[in-house]
């Protein structure tokens, strides 16, 4: 799954810079400045992310993490359950079906966090591109109107798929019973494909595990609790745990 991630404004605006004027970019850099504070953010706090939708593929938009479908009567009962959308069932699940068919988006990030389970304890890992390239998650979006207040809320969800070999080792929660997951990460060539009006079969072909050879991972400090650094720029800094098993090159032996 993907419930914690790291977002950086300049990474988020990289796609916008391909098609927009310098004046537009400067405007977004100013108006979206708060986005540069999402260094280690939990989806359960429902932060606003920057996304690119199929309606406006090169214009950054703010969207709350946790998709609210049109039929929902209120947000609180559902959006903790829709932070992620399983790629295998997005065209069947009522929460995602309409968005999967008509409202897909790209969610740029610097990296994401997952927990490794070892001898009854959890150890957080930070996962990013080996060459420090931005990651682009496949996403779904929707605009929902609160029936009580009339407020229109733009929301999104990260699509997930079966984990590659690297993430399968890290995301080893015993409760998953071998069903390790990871975000669908699209390389630059596939970003535009995800936004096109393709049929279900064509879209499903895009929901593949990202090559583990292009990712790197290391342990970091706790993501929550008294030992957590919190949402600070150093949140992805490497933290060693002596109780984990390392090889002669100081690499975690599970790799």
N, C-alpha and C positions, 0 to 999 in steps of 0.2 A: 504494500500500500504506500501511499505518499501523504502523510499528514503534517510533515515539517519540511520546509524548504527555505532556500536563500535566494533573494531577489535583489538585483542591483539595477538602478535606473538606466545607466548607460548601456547595459546589456539589453534591457527591455526596449530601448529606443533604437537599437541597431537596425531592426527591420524597417522602422519608420524612416530612417535616414536614406533608404534606397530610393524612395519616391517623393519625398517632401522637401520643401524649401528650408533653407537655413533659418528663416524667420519662424516657421512652424516648429522646428526642432527646439529653438530657443524658448518658444512659448511653452512647449511641453516640459522642457527641463525645469522651468520655473513652476508651472502649475502642478507637476507631478513630483515635486521635490521630496515629499514625505515617503515616496516609494524607496528612497535610498536608505530607509531605516529598517527594512525587513531583512535582517541578517540571519535570523533564526526564528522563523515565525510558524506558529501552529495553526493549522486549518481550523481547529476548534474555536479559535478566537475570531474567526470569520473576517480576516483582513481584506482590504481592497487590493486586488492584483491588477497588473496591466496585462491586457489581452488584445489580440487582433482577431476580429470576427470575419466570417465569410461575407458579411454585408459590407465591411470596410476593411479590407485586408492589410492596408498599410497605415491605418490610423490607430494609434494606441488609445485604448479605452479602459476605464476603471471598472472592475467587476468584483463583487464580493465572492469569496471562496466558499462554496457550498450552494449548489444549484437548487433553486426552488421552482418546481414545475408549475405550469399554469393552473392546475387544478387544486393546488395546496390552499387550504383555508388560512393557515398562518405559518410563519417560518420556523419557529422554535421546534416543532415536532419532527421536522424532516431534514433541515440542512446539515445537521451533524452526520447524517446518514448518506449524504450526497457529495461529500468532499471528493470522493473518487467514484469512477464509473467503470465497472468491469467491461472491457472491450468485447468480450464474448457475448454479452447479453444486452448491450446498449440499444439494440433495435427491438428488443422484446419488453424490457422493463418499463413500466408506466412512467417512472420518474425521468427517464432519459430518452425514450423512444422519439418523441417529437423533436427534441434538440438534435439527436443523432441524425435524423433525416434532414433537418433544415437549418440547424444553428450550431455550427462547429467553429472552433476557435483555436488559436495558438497561444500558449502561455510560456513566455520566455523566463528562464531562471538561470542562476549561476550554478546551482547544485541542489541536492536534497539530502535528507537525513533518514536513516533507518536504524532499527535496533537489532543487535546480535544477541542471542540468548546463550549463556554459558554458565553451567552449574548453578542454575536457579537465579541468575542475575542478568540484567540487561545492560548492554554496552552500545552507546550510540556511535554510528559511523556517518561520516560525511562523504557523499559520492559526487563526483564531478567529472568533467571531460579531462582526459590525460593531457591534452594540449591547451588547457584553459579556455577552450571554446565555449560559447554559450550553449545551454541546453534548451530545446524547444519541446514542451509537452503538448501532446494532442489534447484538446479540451472540448467541452460542450458549454453552451451558454444559453441564457434565457432572461427575458425581462418579465418580472412578476409584479403585479399590482396588489398591494396590501388592501384587502377589502375593508379593513377597519379605518385606515387613515387615508387611503387613496394614493399613498406613496408608491412610486415605481422604483423597483430595485433590480439592478443588473447583477446577475449571479452566474457562476461558472463552476465546472467540475473538471478534475484531471482524469483522463482516461488511463486505465491500467491494463497490463497484459501479463502473461506468464513471465516470471523472472528469468533473466539469462543466468549463466553459470555463476557469475560473480555475485549477483544479488540473491541467488538461491542459497548461497553459503551464508550471506549476511542476514537475510530476512528469514531466519530459521525458527520463528515462533512455533513452539510445539502445538499450539491451538490451531495452526493453519493446516496441520496434517499433510504437509508436503506441498501445499498450494501457495508457494511463495510468489509474490507479485512485484511489479515495478511499474513506474510511469511509462507510458508510450512516448518514447523520445524520437522526434522526427529530425532527420538530417536536413540540410538546407534544400536539397533537391525535392524532398517530400512535403515540405511545409505547404507549398501552394496546392499540391495534390489534395491534402486534407481539407482544404477550403473549397475545392471544386464540387459541383453538383454531381458526384459520382453515384453509382448504384451501390447497394449494400455489399455486394460481393467485392467490388473494387475497393470500397472503404475498408472492409475487413482485411484485405491484403496489406494495408498500411499498418495494422495493429500488431506489429512484430516486436520481439525483444530487441533492444539496441545491443550491438556487439559489445561484449564485455572487454574486448581488446582495446576499445576506445574510451573506457572509463577507468577511473582510479578511486580508491577508497582508503580512508584512515579513521581511526578512532578519535573521538572528540570528548569534551567534558559533557556531563549530564545535560539533557535538554530541558529538564524541569527540576524543581526542588531546591533545597538549600545549597547544593553543590553546582548548580547551573550558573553559567555566565549570563544567561538570559539573552535578550535580543540585542547583542552587541557585535561589532565588526569582527571581534576575535572568536566568535562562536564556532567557526570552522577550523580553528587552530588545532593542530594535532595534540592529542593527549594520550600518553602511554598508560597501560594498566598492567602492573607487574604480574597479576594473577592470570593473564591470558598467556597462551602458549606461543612463543616466538621461535623462529629458526635462527640459524647462524648469521643471517644477514639482517636480523632484527625485523623480519617480516612475519606477520601473524600467520601461524602455521596452516590455518584453514585455507590460505591462498596458495 
